[in-house]
Amino acid sequence: MRWSSTTDADGFFVFYGPEQYEVLTSKAYLDGLNAPSPWSAKMMPHRQLK
């Protein structure tokens, strides 16, 4: 799900509801999260990318 502000604030809130918690701790998911594409990195400026 994705929400945007009803005021003049910038940004979105995105909520992911996986069927299984293990998806969020899987090697495939974490590999993608820790090596984002340039576009993904631009969309996540708040995240400390390593």
Secondary structure as UniProt FT lines:
FT   STRAND          2..4
FT   STRAND          12..14
FT   HELIX           21..25
FT   HELIX           27..34
FT   HELIX           38..43
FT   TURN            45..46
//
